[in-house]
Amino acid sequence: MTIIEHNVAEHYGDADLLARIIAGLAACDIDPEQLQPDDLAPVEEFHIGGRKATAYAVARMALGEGQHVLDVGCGIGGTARYVASHTGCKVTGVDLTPEYISVANKLTKQTGLDGKVNFEVASALAMPFEDRSFDAAITIHVAMNISERAALYREIARVMKPTALLGIFDVMRKSDEGLSFPVPWAQSESTSYLTSADEMCSLLEEAGFAVQEIEDRTDFAVEFFKESMAALASGSRPLGIHLVMGMDAPEKMKNVLKNIETGRIAPVQMIAMRSEN
């Protein structure tokens, strides 16, 4: 693990995360021992737009039952569990943060999806899989912490089958103006590595992908953050992504919204196809 990867894993690592999620479930009168996959939707989707964004992204990928999907930067497993439970695909997730993988495995077992989903601690830059292993791949709010973007997309391309689809939903830079920190993916500029949509297209093409769709989801993001911040302030949402973000969740949300509304960043969704070679 590189120094940057260590710092990223440390940023997200949280030994008390599972306990907070269990407490949040209890506050919503949900029995952790009888979890349904959708019970975790408010907390397990640690990205802009939450479950709505995941469902939207997955719908654009036309996944089929029995396919093997790779979730790069899986966090606590929300996207992987959604894909498995709604498409019938088998899913493998990888993440740098051991605490996330531990929580992901425990929640997956409690939802009865452990036969369809598995997780491994691994770097997205050196994944422990054979060439051309996966029928599709998805990565949501992950690349913002990775400086070696070219290496990232080459590695994803390596483990994907020819013509397989890659779904990307990431925060991208729209201007050169400095960001307000902290944000959910970084406490400071030292672990934040944003690129523009144009730069992303070039990186993907160089790695062997053909970009098929690009969509700026700014309006969707602004609405999401305003609703989330209002719910957090009112205390009406005991189960939410603030449990994953930690004590400074309100400040992080406020800063992301400010960065989006001032045109510094935007959440962008892309669909790219792996080349036939």
ROTILO-721519 format. One record per residue: z, y, x of N, C-alpha, C, CB in turn; chain. Coordinates in steps of 0.1 Angstrom, whole numbers. Atoms other than C-alpha are relative to their C-alpha. Glycine has a CB too. Layout:
<recs>
<<Z,Y,X>,<Z,Y,X>,<Z,Y,X>,<Z,Y,X>,'A'>
...
</recs>
This chain:
<recs>
<<0,-12,8>,<0,0,0>,<0,12,9>,<12,0,-10>,'A'>
<<1,-12,-8>,<-10,34,14>,<12,9,-4>,<-13,7,-2>,'A'>
<<-10,-10,3>,<14,64,15>,<-2,6,-14>,<1,11,11>,'A'>
<<3,-6,13>,<-4,79,-15>,<3,-9,-11>,<-15,5,0>,'A'>
<<-3,10,11>,<-2,47,-35>,<15,-2,-2>,<-6,-13,4>,'A'>
<<-14,1,1>,<35,44,-27>,<6,12,-8>,<7,0,14>,'A'>
<<-5,-12,7>,<41,80,-39>,<-4,-1,-15>,<-6,13,6>,'A'>
<<4,1,14>,<21,73,-71>,<9,-10,-7>,<-15,-4,-1>,'A'>
<<-9,10,6>,<41,41,-78>,<14,5,-2>,<0,-13,9>,'A'>
<<-13,-6,1>,<73,60,-72>,<1,10,-11>,<4,6,14>,'A'>
<<0,-9,11>,<63,87,-96>,<1,-6,-13>,<-14,8,1>,'A'>
<<0,7,13>,<58,62,-124>,<12,-9,-1>,<-13,-7,-2>,'A'>
<<-11,10,1>,<86,38,-115>,<12,4,-7>,<3,-5,14>,'A'>
<<-12,-4,8>,<115,37,-138>,<7,-13,-5>,<-4,9,-13>,'A'>
<<-7,12,3>,<140,9,-140>,<6,-1,-14>,<11,-2,10>,'A'>
<<-6,0,13>,<154,20,-173>,<-10,1,-12>,<10,12,-1>,'A'>
<<10,-2,10>,<121,22,-192>,<1,-10,-11>,<-14,-1,7>,'A'>
<<-1,10,11>,<124,-11,-211>,<12,3,-9>,<1,-14,6>,'A'>
<<-12,-2,9>,<159,-2,-223>,<-3,12,-9>,<12,3,9>,'A'>
<<3,-12,9>,<147,32,-236>,<-10,-4,-11>,<-7,11,8>,'A'>
<<9,4,10>,<118,15,-254>,<7,-9,-11>,<-12,-9,6>,'A'>
<<-7,8,10>,<141,-11,-270>,<9,9,-9>,<9,-10,8>,'A'>
<<-8,-9,8>,<164,17,-281>,<-8,8,-10>,<8,10,9>,'A'>
<<9,-7,9>,<135,36,-296>,<-5,-9,-11>,<-12,5,8>,'A'>
<<4,10,11>,<124,4,-315>,<11,-1,-10>,<-4,-13,6>,'A'>
<<-11,2,8>,<159,0,-328>,<2,12,-10>,<13,-2,8>,'A'>
<<-1,-12,8>,<159,36,-340>,<-10,1,-11>,<-1,13,9>,'A'>
<<10,0,11>,<128,29,-360>,<1,-13,-8>,<-14,-1,7>,'A'>
<<-3,12,8>,<144,-3,-375>,<-10,-11,3>,<0,3,-15>,'A'>
<<9,11,-5>,<120,-26,-355>,<8,-9,8>,<-12,6,7>,'A'>
<<-7,11,-7>,<134,-59,-343>,<-8,-3,13>,<2,-12,-8>,'A'>
<<8,3,-12>,<123,-63,-306>,<-3,-15,1>,<8,4,12>,'A'>
<<3,14,-1>,<124,-100,-310>,<-10,-5,-10>,<13,-8,-3>,'A'>
<<10,3,9>,<99,-99,-338>,<-11,10,0>,<6,-2,-15>,'A'>
<<10,-11,-1>,<74,-74,-325>,<-14,-4,-4>,<0,5,14>,'A'>
<<15,1,2>,<39,-70,-339>,<-7,9,10>,<-3,3,-15>,'A'>
<<7,-8,-10>,<13,-56,-315>,<0,15,-3>,<-14,-5,2>,'A'>
<<1,-14,4>,<9,-24,-335>,<13,8,0>,<-7,1,-13>,'A'>
<<-13,-7,0>,<47,-17,-335>,<2,9,12>,<11,-10,-1>,'A'>
<<-2,-8,-12>,<44,-4,-300>,<-9,11,2>,<-1,-10,12>,'A'>
<<11,-10,-2>,<15,19,-305>,<5,14,4>,<-8,1,-13>,'A'>
<<-4,-14,-3>,<35,52,-304>,<5,2,15>,<12,4,-9>,'A'>
<<-6,-1,-14>,<50,44,-269>,<-9,-6,11>,<13,-6,0>,'A'>
<<7,7,-11>,<26,21,-251>,<-13,6,5>,<-3,-14,-5>,'A'>
<<13,-6,-4>,<-5,43,-249>,<3,13,7>,<-9,3,-13>,'A'>
<<-4,-12,-9>,<5,67,-220>,<-12,8,4>,<8,-5,12>,'A'>
<<11,-9,-3>,<-25,90,-222>,<-3,9,-12>,<-13,-9,3>,'A'>
<<4,-10,11>,<-40,119,-242>,<-6,-7,-12>,<-9,11,6>,'A'>
<<6,6,12>,<-46,109,-277>,<6,-13,-5>,<-14,-2,1>,'A'>
<<-7,13,3>,<-25,77,-276>,<-9,-10,-6>,<11,3,-10>,'A'>
<<8,11,6>,<-37,49,-299>,<-13,4,-5>,<9,-7,-11>,'A'>
<<13,-4,5>,<-64,69,-315>,<-10,1,11>,<1,14,-7>,'A'>
<<10,-1,-11>,<-80,76,-281>,<-4,-14,5>,<6,8,12>,'A'>
<<3,14,-4>,<-77,39,-272>,<-10,-7,-9>,<12,-8,1>,'A'>
<<8,6,10>,<-93,27,-304>,<-14,6,1>,<5,2,-14>,'A'>
<<13,-7,-1>,<-121,53,-300>,<-8,-5,12>,<2,15,0>,'A'>
<<7,4,-12>,<-129,43,-265>,<-4,-15,-1>,<10,1,12>,'A'>
<<3,15,1>,<-128,5,-272>,<-12,-2,-9>,<12,-8,-4>,'A'>
<<11,1,10>,<-151,10,-302>,<-14,3,6>,<2,9,-12>,'A'>
<<13,-4,-6>,<-178,25,-279>,<-4,-11,10>,<2,13,8>,'A'>
<<4,10,-10>,<-178,-6,-257>,<-6,-13,-6>,<12,-4,8>,'A'>
<<6,11,7>,<-190,-32,-283>,<5,-13,7>,<-15,1,1>,'A'>
<<-6,12,-6>,<-166,-59,-269>,<-2,-12,-10>,<14,2,4>,'A'>
<<2,12,8>,<-171,-95,-282>,<11,-10,3>,<-13,-6,2>,'A'>
<<-10,10,-1>,<-147,-123,-288>,<-3,-10,11>,<2,-8,-13>,'A'>
<<2,9,-11>,<-141,-145,-258>,<-4,7,13>,<-10,-10,-3>,'A'>
<<3,-7,-13>,<-151,-119,-232>,<13,2,8>,<-7,14,-3>,'A'>
<<-12,-2,-9>,<-128,-113,-202>,<-1,15,4>,<0,-9,12>,'A'>
<<0,-14,-3>,<-119,-76,-199>,<10,4,10>,<2,8,-13>,'A'>
<<-9,-4,-10>,<-103,-59,-169>,<5,14,-4>,<-7,1,14>,'A'>
<<-6,-13,3>,<-79,-30,-176>,<6,5,14>,<12,-1,-11>,'A'>
<<-4,-5,-13>,<-76,-10,-144>,<10,12,-1>,<-13,5,8>,'A'>
<<-11,-10,2>,<-43,10,-142>,<6,-2,-14>,<-6,14,2>,'A'>
<<-3,4,13>,<-29,-8,-172>,<13,6,-5>,<1,-15,-1>,'A'>
<<-12,-5,5>,<5,9,-173>,<9,-11,-6>,<-2,11,-10>,'A'>
<<-9,10,7>,<29,-10,-197>,<-8,-9,-9>,<11,7,-7>,'A'>
<<9,10,7>,<-1,-28,-212>,<-5,3,-14>,<8,-12,-1>,'A'>
<<5,-3,14>,<-9,-9,-244>,<-14,-2,-3>,<3,14,-2>,'A'>
<<14,2,2>,<-46,-8,-240>,<-4,-15,1>,<-8,8,11>,'A'>
<<4,14,-2>,<-48,-44,-228>,<4,-8,-13>,<8,-6,12>,'A'>
<<-4,7,13>,<-28,-56,-259>,<-8,4,-11>,<15,3,-2>,'A'>
<<9,-4,11>,<-49,-35,-282>,<-13,-7,1>,<-2,15,1>,'A'>
<<13,7,-2>,<-81,-50,-268>,<1,-14,-4>,<-5,1,14>,'A'>
<<-1,14,3>,<-68,-85,-271>,<2,-3,-15>,<12,-6,8>,'A'>
<<-3,3,14>,<-54,-82,-306>,<-11,5,-10>,<13,7,-3>,'A'>
<<10,-6,10>,<-83,-62,-321>,<-15,-5,3>,<0,14,1>,'A'>
<<14,5,-3>,<-114,-78,-303>,<0,-15,2>,<-5,8,11>,'A'>
<<0,14,-3>,<-103,-113,-295>,<-4,-3,15>,<-10,-7,-8>,'A'>
<<3,1,-14>,<-110,-107,-258>,<12,-5,8>,<-6,13,6>,'A'>
<<-10,2,-10>,<-90,-121,-229>,<1,12,9>,<-2,-13,8>,'A'>
<<-1,-12,-8>,<-76,-92,-209>,<9,-2,12>,<6,11,-8>,'A'>
<<-8,0,-12>,<-63,-89,-173>,<3,15,4>,<-6,-8,12>,'A'>
<<-4,-14,-4>,<-44,-57,-164>,<6,1,14>,<9,6,-10>,'A'>
<<-6,-2,-13>,<-36,-44,-129>,<6,14,1>,<-10,-2,11>,'A'>
<<-6,-13,-2>,<-13,-15,-119>,<8,0,13>,<9,3,-13>,'A'>
<<-8,-2,-12>,<4,-2,-88>,<15,-1,-2>,<-3,13,7>,'A'>
<<-14,-2,2>,<38,2,-104>,<7,-13,-5>,<2,11,-10>,'A'>
<<-7,13,4>,<60,-30,-104>,<8,1,-13>,<9,-4,11>,'A'>
<<-8,-1,12>,<82,-16,-132>,<-9,0,-12>,<8,13,0>,'A'>
<<9,1,11>,<52,-11,-154>,<-4,-14,-3>,<-12,9,2>,'A'>
<<4,13,2>,<40,-46,-149>,<11,-9,-6>,<-5,-6,14>,'A'>
<<-11,7,6>,<74,-60,-156>,<2,2,-15>,<13,3,8>,'A'>
<<-1,-4,15>,<77,-41,-189>,<-12,-6,-7>,<1,15,-1>,'A'>
<<12,5,6>,<41,-50,-197>,<1,-15,-4>,<-12,2,8>,'A'>
<<-2,14,2>,<48,-87,-193>,<10,-4,-11>,<3,-7,13>,'A'>
<<-11,2,9>,<80,-86,-213>,<-5,3,-15>,<13,7,3>,'A'>
<<4,-4,13>,<65,-67,-242>,<-12,-9,-5>,<-5,15,0>,'A'>
<<11,9,4>,<34,-89,-242>,<5,-13,-6>,<-10,-2,11>,'A'>
<<-6,13,4>,<55,-120,-245>,<6,2,-14>,<10,-5,10>,'A'>
<<-7,-2,13>,<75,-105,-274>,<-9,3,-11>,<10,12,2>,'A'>
<<10,-1,11>,<43,-97,-293>,<-8,-12,-2>,<-9,12,3>,'A'>
<<7,12,2>,<30,-132,-289>,<-14,0,6>,<-1,-3,-14>,'A'>
<<13,-1,-6>,<0,-121,-268>,<-1,-5,14>,<-5,14,-1>,'A'>
<<0,4,-14>,<10,-137,-235>,<-10,-10,3>,<14,-5,4>,'A'>
<<11,9,-3>,<-17,-163,-239>,<-13,6,1>,<0,-11,-11>,'A'>
<<13,-7,-1>,<-44,-137,-241>,<0,11,10>,<-3,5,-14>,'A'>
<<-1,-12,-10>,<-32,-110,-217>,<9,-4,11>,<5,12,-8>,'A'>
<<-9,2,-12>,<-18,-112,-182>,<-1,13,9>,<-4,-12,8>,'A'>
<<-1,-12,-8>,<-8,-85,-157>,<3,-3,14>,<10,10,-6>,'A'>
<<-3,2,-15>,<-7,-82,-119>,<3,13,6>,<-11,-8,7>,'A'>
<<-2,-12,-8>,<7,-57,-95>,<-11,0,11>,<15,0,7>,'A'>
<<11,-1,-9>,<-23,-46,-75>,<-6,14,1>,<-11,-10,-4>,'A'>
<<7,-12,-2>,<-42,-17,-61>,<-14,-1,-6>,<0,4,15>,'A'>
<<13,-1,6>,<-73,-6,-79>,<-11,0,11>,<-2,12,-9>,'A'>
<<9,-1,-11>,<-89,-2,-45>,<-2,-14,7>,<5,10,10>,'A'>
<<1,13,-6>,<-84,-39,-35>,<5,-10,-10>,<8,0,14>,'A'>
<<-5,9,11>,<-81,-61,-66>,<-2,-15,4>,<-8,3,-13>,'A'>
<<0,14,-4>,<-74,-98,-62>,<-9,-9,-8>,<14,-6,0>,'A'>
<<9,7,9>,<-104,-110,-81>,<-13,-3,7>,<-3,7,-13>,'A'>
<<13,4,-5>,<-137,-128,-73>,<-11,10,-4>,<-4,-14,-4>,'A'>
<<12,-8,4>,<-170,-109,-74>,<-5,-4,-14>,<-11,-1,11>,'A'>
<<6,2,13>,<-185,-106,-108>,<8,-9,-10>,<-14,-7,2>,'A'>
<<-9,8,8>,<-155,-119,-127>,<1,4,-14>,<14,1,7>,'A'>
<<-3,-6,13>,<-153,-96,-157>,<-13,4,-8>,<9,11,1>,'A'>
<<11,-3,10>,<-175,-91,-188>,<0,15,-3>,<1,-8,-12>,'A'>
<<-1,-14,3>,<-163,-55,-192>,<13,5,7>,<1,3,-15>,'A'>
<<-12,-6,-6>,<-137,-31,-177>,<3,14,-7>,<-2,2,15>,'A'>
<<-4,-13,6>,<-118,-1,-190>,<11,6,9>,<6,-2,-15>,'A'>
<<-10,-7,-8>,<-97,25,-172>,<3,13,-7>,<-5,2,15>,'A'>
<<-4,-12,7>,<-77,52,-190>,<11,8,7>,<5,-4,-14>,'A'>
<<-10,-9,-7>,<-60,81,-173>,<6,-6,13>,<11,4,-9>,'A'>
<<-4,7,-12>,<-59,64,-139>,<-5,7,12>,<-4,-14,0>,'A'>
<<6,-5,-12>,<-83,80,-115>,<5,13,5>,<-15,2,-2>,'A'>
<<-6,-13,-4>,<-64,113,-115>,<9,-1,12>,<7,6,-11>,'A'>
<<-9,2,-11>,<-41,97,-89>,<-7,-6,12>,<11,-9,-5>,'A'>
<<7,7,-11>,<-68,82,-67>,<-9,10,7>,<-8,-12,-6>,'A'>
<<8,-9,-8>,<-83,102,-39>,<-13,-7,5>,<7,5,12>,'A'>
<<12,7,-4>,<-107,75,-28>,<-9,-5,-11>,<4,-13,9>,'A'>
<<7,3,13>,<-129,77,-59>,<-12,-9,3>,<-5,13,-6>,'A'>
<<12,9,-2>,<-160,62,-43>,<4,-14,2>,<-7,5,13>,'A'>
<<-5,13,-3>,<-140,32,-31>,<5,-6,-14>,<12,0,10>,'A'>
<<-4,5,13>,<-125,29,-66>,<-11,-6,-8>,<7,11,-8>,'A'>
<<11,5,8>,<-158,26,-84>,<-8,-11,6>,<-9,12,-4>,'A'>
<<6,12,-7>,<-173,3,-58>,<8,-12,-3>,<-1,3,15>,'A'>
<<-9,12,2>,<-143,-20,-62>,<-1,-5,-15>,<14,3,3>,'A'>
<<1,4,14>,<-146,-20,-100>,<-14,-6,-2>,<1,12,-10>,'A'>
<<14,6,2>,<-184,-26,-98>,<0,-14,6>,<-10,9,7>,'A'>
<<0,13,-7>,<-177,-55,-74>,<5,-12,-9>,<9,0,12>,'A'>
<<-6,11,8>,<-156,-75,-99>,<-6,-1,-14>,<15,2,-1>,'A'>
<<7,1,13>,<-179,-68,-129>,<-13,-7,1>,<-2,14,-5>,'A'>
<<13,7,1>,<-208,-89,-140>,<-11,10,-2>,<0,-10,-12>,'A'>
<<12,-9,3>,<-243,-74,-141>,<-1,4,-14>,<-13,-6,5>,'A'>
<<1,-7,13>,<-249,-51,-171>,<13,1,-8>,<-10,-9,-8>,'A'>
<<-13,-1,7>,<-212,-52,-180>,<3,15,-2>,<11,-7,8>,'A'>
<<-3,-14,2>,<-199,-20,-195>,<14,4,5>,<0,3,-15>,'A'>
<<-12,-6,-5>,<-172,2,-180>,<4,12,-9>,<-1,5,15>,'A'>
<<-5,-11,8>,<-152,25,-203>,<10,8,8>,<6,-5,-13>,'A'>
<<-9,-9,-8>,<-135,55,-187>,<4,12,-9>,<-8,6,12>,'A'>
<<-6,-12,7>,<-112,81,-203>,<10,6,10>,<7,-4,-14>,'A'>
<<-8,-6,-10>,<-98,105,-177>,<0,15,-2>,<-5,-4,14>,'A'>
<<-1,-14,0>,<-87,140,-172>,<-9,5,12>,<15,5,3>,'A'>
<<9,-4,-10>,<-114,159,-153>,<1,16,1>,<-15,-4,-3>,'A'>
<<-1,-15,-3>,<-116,194,-137>,<-12,7,-6>,<1,2,15>,'A'>
<<10,-8,5>,<-135,221,-153>,<-2,13,7>,<2,3,-15>,'A'>
<<0,-12,-8>,<-127,250,-130>,<7,-2,13>,<5,12,-7>,'A'>
<<-7,1,-12>,<-114,256,-95>,<14,7,0>,<-8,7,11>,'A'>
<<-13,-6,1>,<-83,274,-108>,<11,-11,1>,<1,7,-13>,'A'>
<<-11,9,-2>,<-50,258,-98>,<7,-4,-13>,<10,6,10>,'A'>
<<-7,5,12>,<-31,237,-123>,<15,4,-1>,<-2,-15,-1>,'A'>
<<-14,-1,2>,<3,242,-138>,<6,-14,1>,<4,7,-13>,'A'>
<<-7,12,-2>,<27,214,-127>,<14,1,-4>,<-1,-6,15>,'A'>
<<4,14,0>,<44,190,-134>,<-9,-3,-12>,<11,-9,0>,'A'>
<<8,5,11>,<19,171,-156>,<3,-15,-1>,<-15,2,2>,'A'>
<<-4,15,1>,<22,134,-168>,<-4,-8,12>,<-6,-5,-12>,'A'>
<<4,8,-11>,<3,121,-138>,<4,4,13>,<-15,-1,-1>,'A'>
<<-4,-5,-14>,<18,142,-110>,<10,11,-2>,<-13,5,7>,'A'>
<<-10,-11,0>,<47,164,-102>,<-6,12,7>,<13,-5,8>,'A'>
<<6,-11,-8>,<25,184,-78>,<-14,-3,4>,<9,4,12>,'A'>
<<14,3,-4>,<-9,187,-63>,<-1,-12,10>,<-6,12,7>,'A'>
<<1,10,-11>,<0,161,-36>,<-4,-13,-5>,<14,-1,6>,'A'>
<<5,13,5>,<-8,132,-59>,<-9,2,-12>,<12,-9,-5>,'A'>
<<10,-2,11>,<-33,148,-83>,<-14,2,6>,<4,13,-8>,'A'>
<<14,0,-6>,<-70,142,-75>,<-10,0,-11>,<-2,-12,10>,'A'>
<<10,-1,11>,<-93,155,-102>,<-14,3,5>,<5,11,-10>,'A'>
<<14,-3,-3>,<-130,156,-101>,<-7,5,-13>,<-8,-13,5>,'A'>
<<8,-5,11>,<-156,172,-124>,<-8,-11,-6>,<-9,12,3>,'A'>
<<8,10,6>,<-177,152,-149>,<-13,-2,8>,<-3,5,-14>,'A'>
<<12,2,-8>,<-207,159,-128>,<2,-8,13>,<-6,14,4>,'A'>
<<-3,8,-11>,<-190,146,-97>,<2,-15,-3>,<13,6,7>,'A'>
<<-3,14,5>,<-179,115,-117>,<-13,-7,-1>,<8,0,-13>,'A'>
<<13,6,2>,<-215,108,-126>,<-6,-4,13>,<-10,10,-8>,'A'>
<<6,4,-13>,<-226,109,-90>,<7,-11,6>,<1,13,9>,'A'>
<<-8,11,-6>,<-198,87,-79>,<-3,-14,-7>,<15,3,-1>,'A'>
<<3,12,7>,<-205,61,-106>,<-14,-5,4>,<1,3,-15>,'A'>
<<13,4,-4>,<-242,61,-98>,<-1,-6,14>,<-10,12,-2>,'A'>
<<0,5,-14>,<-236,56,-61>,<7,-13,1>,<8,10,9>,'A'>
<<-7,13,0>,<-213,27,-70>,<-8,-11,-7>,<13,1,-6>,'A'>
<<9,10,7>,<-241,10,-90>,<1,0,-15>,<4,-14,5>,'A'>
<<-1,-1,14>,<-235,22,-125>,<-10,10,-5>,<14,5,-5>,'A'>
<<9,-9,7>,<-258,39,-150>,<9,6,-11>,<-13,-6,-5>,'A'>
<<-8,-7,11>,<-239,65,-171>,<-8,1,-13>,<5,14,5>,'A'>
<<7,0,13>,<-248,61,-207>,<5,10,-10>,<2,-14,-6>,'A'>
<<-6,-9,9>,<-224,84,-225>,<10,9,7>,<7,-7,-12>,'A'>
<<-10,-9,-5>,<-203,115,-217>,<4,8,-12>,<-6,9,12>,'A'>
<<-6,-8,11>,<-180,132,-242>,<12,7,4>,<3,-9,-12>,'A'>
<<-11,-8,-2>,<-157,161,-237>,<9,0,-13>,<-4,15,4>,'A'>
<<-9,2,12>,<-126,155,-260>,<11,11,0>,<6,-14,0>,'A'>
<<-10,-11,-1>,<-109,189,-256>,<6,3,-13>,<-7,12,5>,'A'>
<<-6,-4,13>,<-105,197,-293>,<10,-11,-5>,<-11,1,-10>,'A'>
<<-9,11,3>,<-90,162,-299>,<13,1,7>,<-7,-13,2>,'A'>
<<-12,-1,-9>,<-66,167,-270>,<10,11,-4>,<-4,1,14>,'A'>
<<-8,-11,4>,<-54,201,-281>,<8,-3,-13>,<-8,13,-3>,'A'>
<<-6,4,12>,<-46,188,-316>,<11,-11,3>,<-10,-6,-10>,'A'>
<<-10,11,-4>,<-28,157,-301>,<12,6,6>,<-6,-10,9>,'A'>
<<-12,-6,-6>,<-5,178,-279>,<8,9,-9>,<-5,8,13>,'A'>
<<-8,-9,9>,<4,203,-305>,<8,-9,-10>,<-9,9,-8>,'A'>
<<-8,9,9>,<14,175,-329>,<11,-7,7>,<-10,-11,-6>,'A'>
<<-10,7,-7>,<32,156,-302>,<12,9,4>,<-6,-6,13>,'A'>
<<-11,-9,-4>,<52,186,-290>,<8,4,-11>,<-6,12,7>,'A'>
<<-8,-3,12>,<62,195,-325>,<9,-11,-4>,<-10,4,-12>,'A'>
<<-8,12,3>,<74,160,-332>,<12,-2,10>,<-8,-13,0>,'A'>
<<-10,2,-10>,<93,159,-299>,<11,11,-2>,<-6,1,14>,'A'>
<<-10,-11,2>,<110,193,-306>,<8,-3,-12>,<-8,13,-1>,'A'>
<<-7,2,13>,<120,182,-341>,<9,-12,1>,<-9,-1,-11>,'A'>
<<-8,12,-1>,<135,149,-329>,<-4,-11,-10>,<14,3,-1>,'A'>
<<4,9,11>,<115,131,-356>,<-8,-13,6>,<-9,7,-10>,'A'>
<<8,11,-6>,<98,106,-332>,<8,-7,11>,<-14,5,5>,'A'>
<<-8,7,-10>,<123,83,-315>,<-8,-9,9>,<11,-8,-6>,'A'>
<<8,9,-8>,<95,61,-302>,<-13,7,3>,<-3,-13,-8>,'A'>
<<12,-8,-4>,<68,80,-283>,<-2,0,15>,<1,14,-5>,'A'>
<<3,1,-14>,<52,85,-249>,<10,9,8>,<-14,5,2>,'A'>
<<-11,-7,-7>,<81,109,-240>,<9,-10,7>,<7,10,-9>,'A'>
<<-8,10,-6>,<100,77,-233>,<-5,-4,14>,<2,-12,-9>,'A'>
<<6,4,-13>,<76,69,-205>,<-1,11,9>,<-15,-5,-3>,'A'>
<<1,-12,-9>,<73,104,-192>,<13,4,6>,<-6,12,-8>,'A'>
<<-13,-4,-6>,<110,109,-187>,<5,13,-6>,<-1,1,14>,'A'>
<<-8,-12,5>,<134,139,-192>,<-9,12,-1>,<12,2,8>,'A'>
<<8,-12,-1>,<108,165,-183>,<-13,-1,-9>,<-4,4,14>,'A'>
<<12,2,9>,<83,153,-210>,<-5,13,-7>,<3,-11,-10>,'A'>
<<5,-12,7>,<83,186,-229>,<-7,10,9>,<12,7,-6>,'A'>
<<7,-9,-10>,<74,206,-197>,<-14,-6,3>,<9,1,12>,'A'>
<<12,6,-4>,<47,181,-188>,<-11,2,-11>,<1,-15,3>,'A'>
<<10,-2,12>,<31,183,-223>,<-4,14,-1>,<7,-4,-13>,'A'>
<<3,-15,1>,<33,221,-223>,<-10,4,11>,<13,8,1>,'A'>
<<9,-4,-11>,<16,223,-189>,<-14,-6,-2>,<6,-5,13>,'A'>
<<13,6,2>,<-12,199,-198>,<-8,8,-11>,<1,-15,-5>,'A'>
<<6,-8,10>,<-19,218,-230>,<-5,14,5>,<10,2,-12>,'A'>
<<4,-13,-6>,<-19,251,-211>,<-13,-2,9>,<11,6,9>,'A'>
<<11,2,-9>,<-43,236,-184>,<-13,-3,-8>,<3,-12,9>,'A'>
<<11,3,8>,<-66,224,-212>,<-5,13,-7>,<3,-11,-10>,'A'>
<<4,-12,8>,<-66,256,-233>,<-5,11,9>,<12,5,-8>,'A'>
<<5,-11,-9>,<-73,278,-202>,<-13,-5,7>,<10,3,10>,'A'>
<<13,4,-5>,<-104,257,-194>,<1,-6,14>,<-9,11,0>,'A'>
<<-1,6,-14>,<-90,242,-161>,<-4,-14,0>,<14,3,5>,'A'>
<<2,14,1>,<-92,206,-172>,<-5,-4,-14>,<12,-8,4>,'A'>
<<4,5,13>,<-106,185,-200>,<1,-15,0>,<-14,4,-4>,'A'>
<<1,14,0>,<-102,149,-211>,<-14,-4,-4>,<10,-6,-11>,'A'>
<<14,4,1>,<-136,132,-208>,<-1,-15,-1>,<-9,6,12>,'A'>
<<3,14,1>,<-148,99,-220>,<-14,-3,5>,<2,-5,-15>,'A'>
<<13,4,-5>,<-176,80,-203>,<-2,-15,-3>,<-2,3,15>,'A'>
<<3,14,0>,<-194,47,-208>,<-11,-2,10>,<-5,-4,-15>,'A'>
<<9,3,-11>,<-213,33,-178>,<-3,-15,0>,<5,5,14>,'A'>
<<4,14,-1>,<-233,1,-173>,<-2,-4,14>,<-13,-3,-8>,'A'>
<<2,6,-13>,<-231,-20,-142>,<-14,-4,2>,<10,-12,3>,'A'>
<<14,4,-2>,<-265,-25,-126>,<-2,-15,1>,<-4,6,14>,'A'>
<<3,14,1>,<-282,-58,-127>,<1,-7,14>,<-14,-2,-5>,'A'>
<<-1,5,-13>,<-280,-62,-89>,<14,-2,5>,<-8,9,10>,'A'>
</recs>
